[in-house]
């Protein structure tokens, strides 16, 4: 598995029984708290292994830090947050590389394994599948709103950061007990951008029910107050170049949520419609309480329908 369908990680077959998953991701701080930064970035990096159906084994720190401008205690807390998530994922943190930079950046290079016949891609959805999302949307605008003073960090820490720092491992473990046809995690391209990848990779049309989409508390209000992100415009332009069928009237702030970039977002799971309710029950039993069915897949021409 390479870059052909813009999937979440590369997969290299080592034998008839083992394939290796390789991925790397790093981000700038979404919040000022270094420990939350480390946790969220690590969970974001590890998620790509889960989304391919794999188990993370080893991780390497990828660090850029302005040592001349920030106390090294901040770096210690960033690395502690990342370490704690790697341990939670039952993987091993085995090293890394650090350079001096003008702005902190942190992430992981993660290696995992999967059986070659059980690789989950973003290109396997089939007509008749239901689509289930495991985390809410809207974190991008909330991060910016905290920076600009429109939204309380305490509220973000209470209602949003625990979800963003949570691993997608329990969700994938539950999903693998079903006929999981496709999966991707929702990150920087927003919900529509990643659904577009699924639609093109699967040669199908994705239908999204807007009223079923879960959003973090406060996200819509922040768009109503004029907050946005640096990625919304590009995400909207990317989706507009393809076949988007908007079948309902949304306000501008409501539309913006469709393009909001996520950090450490949830998994998008594609399973047969008949298994959707049982999967939702299994996800909730696994502690993934925000999971919702958000739409389905049809055999109509490739694209996205929002209804």
C-alpha positions as a printed Julia matrix, in Angstrom:
307×3 Matrix{Float64}:
   0.0     0.0    0.0
   1.56    3.24  -1.16
   0.23    6.72  -1.9
  -2.2     5.75  -4.67
  -5.41    6.51  -2.75
  -3.96    8.96  -0.2
  -4.3     6.36   2.53
  -3.25    6.89   6.14
  -0.03    4.84   6.15
   2.25    2.74   3.97
   2.1    -1.06   4.23
   5.01   -3.33   3.25
   4.64   -7.11   3.13
   7.41   -8.94   5.0
   6.0   -12.48   4.75
   2.75  -14.32   4.15
   1.82  -13.63   7.77
   3.23  -10.18   8.56
   3.07   -6.78   6.89
   4.73   -3.66   8.3
   2.83   -0.37   8.66
   4.87    2.86   8.5
   3.63    6.37   9.24
   4.93    9.71  10.49
   3.1    12.82  11.62
   3.98   15.93  13.61
   2.1    19.12  14.44
   2.53   22.56  15.94
   0.95   23.08  19.37
  -2.86   23.17  19.19
  -2.89   24.38  22.82
  -0.32   26.06  25.08
  -0.3    23.25  27.66
   2.74   21.08  26.77
   1.44   17.84  28.3
  -1.85   18.03  26.38
   0.17   18.89  23.25
   2.27   15.74  23.64
  -0.73   13.51  24.26
  -2.8    14.84  21.35
   0.07   14.74  18.88
   1.02   11.19  19.83
  -2.58    9.97  19.64
  -2.84   11.64  16.23
   0.3     9.88  14.97
  -0.61    6.44  16.33
  -4.1     6.67  14.84
  -2.79    6.04  11.33
  -1.66    2.53  12.33
  -5.06    1.77  13.85
  -6.88    3.07  10.77
  -5.07    0.47   8.63
  -6.24   -2.29  10.95
  -2.83   -2.69  12.59
  -1.2    -2.84  15.98
   1.43   -0.19  16.85
   4.75   -1.68  17.97
   7.43    1.02  18.07
   7.53    4.81  17.94
  10.25    7.41  17.41
   9.95   10.98  18.65
  10.1    13.72  16.0
  10.92   16.98  17.82
  11.59   20.59  16.85
  12.03   22.92  19.81
  13.22   26.52  20.35
  15.64   25.77  23.17
  16.93   29.37  23.21
  13.44   30.81  23.79
  11.5    28.25  25.85
  12.36   26.51  29.08
  13.41   22.89  28.57
  10.77   21.93  31.14
   8.18   22.5   28.39
   9.95   19.96  26.21
  10.04   17.48  29.08
   6.26   17.76  29.48
   5.64   17.4   25.72
   7.72   14.23  25.63
   6.03   12.92  28.78
   2.64   13.34  27.13
   3.8    11.47  24.03
   5.45    8.75  26.1
   2.27    8.17  28.12
   0.2     7.68  24.97
   2.73    5.26  23.45
   2.65    3.23  26.66
  -1.16    3.32  26.67
  -1.07    1.96  23.11
   1.13   -0.93  24.38
   3.92    0.11  22.04
   7.59    0.94  22.75
   9.12    4.4   22.5
  12.58    3.54  21.16
  14.26    6.87  20.37
  13.84    9.79  18.04
  15.49   12.92  16.69
  15.49   16.53  17.89
  16.49   19.77  16.18
  16.42   23.38  17.29
  13.67   25.38  15.57
  11.81   28.66  15.91
   8.5    27.01  16.87
   7.77   23.8   18.79
   6.71   20.85  16.68
   6.18   17.32  17.9
   4.99   13.99  16.62
   5.91   10.36  16.11
   7.16    8.02  13.46
   5.13    4.89  14.25
   5.69    1.34  13.06
   3.14   -1.42  13.39
   2.11   -4.77  11.99
  -0.94   -6.25  10.33
  -1.73   -9.51   8.53
  -1.31   -8.88   4.79
  -4.82  -10.21   4.1
  -6.41   -7.99   6.75
  -5.18   -4.54   5.78
  -8.0    -1.98   6.03
  -7.82    0.87   3.5
  -9.83    3.98   2.73
 -10.81    2.5   -0.64
 -12.95   -0.5    0.24
 -16.39    0.99   0.87
 -19.24   -0.75  -0.96
 -22.73    0.39  -1.98
 -25.06   -0.43   0.87
 -22.49    0.32   3.58
 -23.26    2.52   6.55
 -20.71    5.11   7.67
 -19.94    5.53  11.38
 -17.84    8.32  12.9
 -16.25    7.76  16.31
 -15.36   11.32  17.46
 -17.07   14.71  17.1
 -15.96   17.43  14.68
 -15.07   21.09  15.16
 -11.8    21.01  17.09
  -9.98   23.24  14.61
 -12.1    26.32  15.17
 -12.1    25.77  18.94
  -8.29   25.78  19.05
  -8.2    29.08  17.18
 -10.97   30.53  19.32
  -9.0    29.81  22.49
  -5.99   31.62  21.01
  -8.09   34.66  20.09
  -9.82   34.76  23.48
 -13.3    33.92  22.19
 -13.43   30.52  23.9
 -12.38   29.37  27.36
  -9.43   26.98  27.62
 -11.03   25.49  30.75
 -14.12   24.61  28.72
 -11.96   23.16  25.95
  -9.99   21.13  28.49
 -13.18   19.81  30.06
 -15.24   18.99  26.97
 -12.85   18.47  24.04
  -9.23   17.67  24.9
  -9.93   14.29  26.55
 -11.6    13.12  23.33
  -8.76   14.41  21.15
  -6.13   12.75  23.36
  -7.98    9.43  23.4
  -6.57    6.6   21.29
  -8.55    5.16  18.39
  -7.41    1.66  19.33
 -10.57    0.62  21.24
 -12.75    1.8   18.34
 -10.76   -0.17  15.79
 -10.66   -3.27  17.99
 -14.45   -3.2   18.16
 -14.8    -2.56  14.42
 -12.54   -5.48  13.46
 -15.11   -7.85  14.95
 -17.41   -6.87  12.07
 -17.16   -6.91   8.26
 -15.17   -3.68   8.13
 -14.84   -2.7    4.48
 -12.96    0.59   4.82
 -11.59    3.05   7.36
  -9.81    6.37   7.56
  -9.25    8.86  10.35
 -10.59   12.38  10.05
  -7.79   14.94  10.27
  -6.67   18.06   8.43
  -8.91   17.89   5.36
 -12.11   17.97   7.43
 -14.98   15.52   7.19
 -15.8    16.25   3.53
 -12.18   16.12   2.39
 -11.65   12.68   3.88
 -15.03   11.43   2.64
 -13.96   12.56  -0.81
 -10.91   10.28  -0.58
 -13.18    7.39   0.4
 -15.55    8.12  -2.48
 -12.8     8.26  -5.11
 -10.89    5.29  -3.71
 -14.05    3.19  -3.57
 -15.51    4.42  -6.88
 -18.79    5.23  -5.13
 -20.91    8.09  -3.83
 -20.9     8.97  -0.16
 -24.13   10.34   1.32
 -23.79   12.4    4.53
 -26.73   13.28   6.77
 -25.77   16.65   8.22
 -28.11   16.45  11.21
 -26.42   13.22  12.3
 -22.92   14.71  12.4
 -21.57   15.08  15.96
 -19.88   18.41  16.8
 -17.9    19.54  19.8
 -19.7    21.93  22.12
 -19.11   25.54  21.1
 -17.77   24.89  17.58
 -20.81   26.21  15.7
 -21.03   29.22  17.98
 -17.4    30.1   17.25
 -18.04   30.12  13.5
 -21.1    32.29  14.16
 -18.8    34.71  16.0
 -16.5    34.99  12.98
 -13.75   32.57  14.03
 -12.26   30.23  11.4
  -9.08   28.28  10.63
  -6.28   28.57   8.12
  -7.41   25.35   6.4
 -11.12   25.89   5.8
 -10.72   27.81   2.56
  -8.34   25.26   1.03
 -10.48   22.33   2.17
 -13.57   23.93   0.63
 -11.73   24.55  -2.65
 -10.52   20.93  -2.78
 -14.03   19.53  -2.33
 -15.53   22.04  -4.8
 -13.34   20.66  -7.6
 -15.25   17.39  -7.39
 -18.91   16.36  -7.36
 -20.49   17.86  -4.25
 -24.29   17.73  -4.18
 -25.56   19.97  -1.37
 -29.24   19.09  -0.95
 -30.12   21.2    2.06
 -29.83   24.84   2.96
 -27.16   25.51   5.57
 -26.03   28.78   7.09
 -22.44   29.81   6.39
 -21.29   28.81   9.91
 -22.99   25.41   9.56
 -21.23   24.85   6.23
 -17.86   25.8    7.69
 -18.07   22.87  10.1
 -17.89   20.53   7.09
 -14.42   21.89   6.26
 -13.07   22.28   9.8
  -9.64   20.57  10.09
  -9.34   18.0   12.87
  -6.33   17.03  14.95
  -6.46   13.49  16.33
  -9.97   13.05  14.93
 -12.1     9.95  14.99
 -12.26    6.94  12.73
 -14.69    6.77   9.82
 -15.85    3.16   9.62
 -17.62    1.6    6.63
 -19.62   -1.55   7.38
 -22.67   -3.29   5.9
 -25.89   -1.49   6.83
 -27.18   -4.61   8.59
 -24.25   -4.51  11.02
 -24.33   -0.79  11.83
 -26.51   -0.93  14.95
 -24.51   -3.82  16.43
 -21.24   -2.0   15.74
 -22.55    1.16  17.41
 -23.5    -0.9   20.46
 -20.05   -2.52  20.52
 -18.36    0.88  20.25
 -20.31    2.25  23.16
 -19.51   -0.83  25.2
 -15.83   -0.17  24.41
 -16.18    3.37  25.76
 -16.52    5.14  22.39
 -19.71    6.93  23.39
 -19.63    9.68  20.76
 -19.87    7.24  17.83
 -22.71    8.0   15.41
 -23.96    6.74  12.07
 -23.53    9.74   9.75
 -24.52    8.38   6.33
 -23.95    5.66   3.8
 -22.51    4.61   0.45
 -24.39    4.26  -2.85
 -23.54    3.09  -6.38
 -24.29    6.51  -7.87
 -21.54    8.48  -9.67
 -18.47    9.23  -7.58
 -18.84   12.2   -5.25
 -20.46   13.41  -2.04
 -24.1    14.2   -1.28
 -24.94   16.21   1.84
 -28.59   15.94   2.83
